Structure formats: C-alpha cells, structure tokens
C-alpha cells in the first residue's frame, strides 16, 4: 500500500486517518464493512472513494493491529 493513499492531517477529520482526497476515515470504512456493506455499496454511497482506497484502508487497519498491544475483550475467557 503506497503511503499516499492514507493520510492523517489535524485539519481533516480531527487527524483521523482518511483516504487521501476524501474525508472518509479508515474507521468509517471498517464500520461499513462490519455492518455488512459490500464494496459496491460503499463505492455507490461515496463516489470519490475507489476500490484501491478501500483496500488501502483495510491494509492500514491490519498493519495498525499488528502492534504489540493487547486489546482485552470484556467477558473473554483466559
């Protein structure tokens, strides 16, 4: 994923990572996918977004989760 596809700027969406050239956050894309939206539905709803941008957002999120941080889940068994 070329770094220029995802950017973070304090003056855009409070600095949250967004797909470059849009105000669509990586977080929003993840929420849409988690809610069951297809790539086609997301693209129809956000004409400035591209398939490449969605894939870049997913790649960015996956890389962010590879950090050595544990996120405990409430009620999870040990």
C-alpha positions as CSV (number, residue, x, y, z in Angstrom):
1,X,0.0,0.0,0.0
2,X,1.6,3.3,-1.0
3,X,1.6,5.6,2.0
4,X,0.0,8.4,0.0
5,X,-3.4,6.5,-0.2
6,X,-4.0,7.0,3.6
7,X,-3.2,10.3,5.3
8,X,-3.6,12.0,8.6
9,X,-3.9,15.7,8.9
10,X,-5.0,17.5,12.1
11,X,-7.2,19.8,10.0
12,X,-9.1,16.9,8.3
13,X,-11.5,14.8,10.5
14,X,-9.6,15.7,13.7
15,X,-6.4,13.9,12.4
16,X,-8.0,10.5,12.0
17,X,-6.5,8.5,9.1
18,X,-8.5,9.1,5.9
19,X,-8.4,8.0,2.3
20,X,-6.4,10.8,0.6
21,X,-8.6,13.2,-1.3
22,X,-11.6,12.4,0.8
23,X,-13.0,13.0,4.3
24,X,-13.7,9.3,4.6
25,X,-12.0,7.8,7.6
26,X,-10.5,4.3,7.8
27,X,-12.7,3.9,10.8
28,X,-15.8,4.6,8.8
29,X,-14.9,2.1,6.1
30,X,-14.3,-0.6,8.7
31,X,-17.7,0.2,10.3
32,X,-19.4,-0.1,7.0
33,X,-17.8,-3.5,6.2
34,X,-18.6,-4.7,9.7
35,X,-22.2,-3.7,9.2
36,X,-22.3,-6.0,6.1
37,X,-21.9,-3.4,3.3
38,X,-20.3,-4.7,0.2
39,X,-17.5,-2.9,-1.6
40,X,-20.0,-1.9,-4.4
41,X,-22.5,-0.4,-1.8
42,X,-19.7,1.6,-0.2
43,X,-18.5,2.9,-3.6
44,X,-22.0,3.8,-4.6
45,X,-22.5,5.8,-1.4
46,X,-19.1,7.5,-1.6
47,X,-18.4,8.4,-5.3
48,X,-14.9,9.9,-4.5
49,X,-13.8,6.6,-3.0
50,X,-12.1,3.9,-5.1
51,X,-11.6,0.2,-4.7
52,X,-7.9,1.0,-4.2
53,X,-8.8,3.4,-1.4
54,X,-10.9,0.8,0.4
55,X,-8.1,-1.8,0.1
56,X,-5.6,0.8,1.4
57,X,-7.8,1.4,4.4
58,X,-8.1,-2.3,5.2
59,X,-4.3,-2.7,4.8
60,X,-3.7,0.3,7.1
61,X,-6.0,-1.1,9.7
62,X,-4.4,-4.6,9.6
63,X,-0.9,-3.1,10.0
64,X,-2.1,-1.0,12.9
65,X,-3.4,-4.1,14.7
66,X,-0.1,-5.9,14.3
67,X,1.5,-3.7,17.0
68,X,2.5,-5.5,20.2
69,X,-0.6,-4.2,22.0
70,X,-3.2,-6.5,23.6
71,X,-6.8,-5.4,23.4
72,X,-8.7,-7.3,26.1
73,X,-12.3,-8.2,25.2
74,X,-14.8,-8.0,28.0
75,X,-16.0,-11.4,29.0
76,X,-13.3,-13.2,27.1
77,X,-12.0,-16.5,28.7
78,X,-8.4,-16.8,29.6
